[in-house]
Amino acid sequence: MRWLPVFKKEMRLYFGSPVAYVVSTFFLLISGWFFSQIFLYYSELSMRSFMQPQFGQNLNITENVMRPLFTNMSVVLLFFIPMLTMRLFAEEKKSGTIELLLTYPVRDGEVLAGKYLAAGAFYVLLLALTLLYPGLVGYFTRVEWGPILTGYLGLLLLGGTFLAIGIFVSSLTENQIVAGFGTFAVLLSLWVIGWGAEFAAGTLRTLLQYLSITDHMDGFSRGVIDTKDLVYYATAMGLALFLTLRSLESKRWRG
Amino acid sequence: MIQVNQLTKRYGPVTAIQDVSFSVEKGQIVGFLGPNGAGKSTTMKILACFMPASSGSARVAGYDVFSQSLEVRRRIGYLPENAPLYADLTVASYLDFVAEIKGVSRGSRKARVAEVMERCFFADMQHRMIGKLSKGYRQRVGLAQALLGDPEVLILDEPTIGLDPKQITEIRSLIRSLAGQHTVILSTHILPEVSMVCDGVIIINRGRIVAQGTESELIGQMFPTARLQVRVAGDSEDVERALRSLPGVLSVERLQSRDGAAGFIVETPRDRDVRDELVQLVLSRGWRLRELHQVGMSLEEVFIRVVAGEEADTVAEEAS
């Protein structure tokens, strides 16, 4: 596999330009803000339950801090992931560098793998930085690491799917803004589509619920690994990457 | 090394090239000549496996550009028009990436990168960001990336565009030095470049090949006669008559006289040299020879005649 040079090049481009620093700074700022708010609220709740023990029966740090934090982070990612993926193919098309990249002796799949894994590696780094929050909680009190790990697994799958969709949209256009906004629009629709389930009935209701991209996160943040969710993310990722490959290959016969 | 057969490329209703056929022998440098929009870049993109032809076939180093694209791409170095490069990488890290992707082994990568930088004269720029380089330097980095991996075939789309005169000379002699081991196909619209660098010429106009061969072949085809310019001090009528009577002379054209010497253009068949006879004639008549030289037919004149001829043909077609 010749994906490694492409991977290294993309990493150099992320960290050689302000993209990596701007995205990680603001992502940490915003998720840190959410964490501190949720944590402060939780401490108030536990204070109250200390005064009135009848209210604090099922107060639980995983359930009341980490779970809402994961939900909030998945919404923040909805905004941030398009910024990571929008340039991957659109910029190469705009500047013409794709002409050189695709005439080097590498397969399209290797180019795609290099780019996807680079965006993925940056995303993993971003997530690793947020481990500070459960770490802080663990410093003050006893936490259950199991549900936290499954929560992170969920975020990985969710982010991987977002990235795959982003890279696909980027391969369709040579305009980075169109790529970024298009990705955002697709992700947003996949999120809000679940809301329609409330007013639907029968099969449609199940379908809409099943399609919602963030709903599948919920199980993971509660510590449940459901094959239904795994299958959802795996198929969505696979489909988006497969379509990207097709869109790259179409260049070879369509011109 | 390169065989192109009946290649046609259409972009929707627009036909970029039509029935283009040519071949290039191993070790040759061939210049692709044509006005802007003639289809030079399209042909090169197809040869570099960037896009497919609508019909026809092309083989590079024995492999088909469509069905064996990866094999072809292992053997070519390509410089697209305007040398598109990653602006946010430094020169050295960019070339390192290219060397790696072309499969240059880890051990020799550094040395190979240093070597191409040396050959293309920008070793002093290696730590600069590509986006901050001037056009000339970017062009040379583009050429360097094409040379990396020592490909058998080089496809260079306007390699000297944007360079200053000194750099142009350097790059031309660099390309010239590639002849023999490498097969080079380069496009240009600078005519003297072709004469200086290339072994063969392909002239393309509006998607069709209108002439191909070596420079002297083309000149021979276009201009079957040789021409001499003579200036003789003497009675112009007599001189003209005498020149016409020389064996081998096809026609004599009178030029303006200068300093009391009449000027003539003497046309002869290309294989007939009448200079010695002409000098003897002038001396034996007691005239004085002021000037005698061959009027060269350049590629430029061939090009203008071929391209203009095409245009005239279509104007005639459209009128009829």
Contacts between the chains, C-beta under 8 A, distances in Angstrom:
chain1	res1	chain2	res2	distance
A	2	B	101	6.4
A	2	B	103	7.4
A	4	B	100	7.4
A	5	B	97	5.5
A	5	B	100	4.0
A	5	B	101	4.1
A	6	B	101	7.0
A	8	B	97	6.8
A	8	B	100	7.5
A	9	B	86	7.4
A	9	B	89	7.3
A	9	B	97	4.6
A	12	B	89	6.1
A	12	B	93	5.9
A	12	B	97	7.8
A	13	B	86	6.7
A	13	B	88	5.5
A	13	B	89	6.9
A	16	B	88	5.0
A	16	B	89	6.4
A	17	B	88	4.8
A	95	B	84	5.4
A	95	B	86	7.7
A	95	B	87	7.3
A	96	B	80	6.5
A	96	B	82	6.9
A	96	B	84	3.3
A	97	B	84	4.6
A	97	B	85	6.6
A	97	B	86	5.9
A	99	B	45	7.3
A	99	B	48	7.9
A	99	B	50	5.3
A	99	B	78	8.0
A	99	B	80	4.7
A	99	B	84	6.2
A	100	B	78	6.8
A	100	B	80	6.3
A	100	B	84	6.3
A	100	B	85	7.9
A	100	B	145	7.2
A	102	B	49	7.9
A	102	B	50	6.1
A	103	B	48	4.7
A	103	B	49	5.7
A	103	B	50	5.3
A	103	B	73	5.7
A	103	B	76	7.3
A	103	B	78	5.0
A	104	B	73	6.4
A	104	B	98	7.4
A	104	B	101	4.8
A	104	B	102	6.2
A	105	B	70	5.9
A	105	B	73	4.4
A	105	B	74	4.3
A	105	B	101	7.6
A	105	B	102	6.4
A	105	B	103	6.6
A	106	B	101	6.0
A	107	B	70	7.0
A	251	B	51	6.9
A	252	B	49	8.0
A	252	B	51	7.4
A	252	B	52	6.2
A	252	B	69	7.3
A	253	B	52	5.5
A	254	B	52	7.9
A	255	B	9	7.2
A	255	B	11	7.2
A	255	B	51	4.2
A	255	B	52	5.7
A	255	B	54	7.7
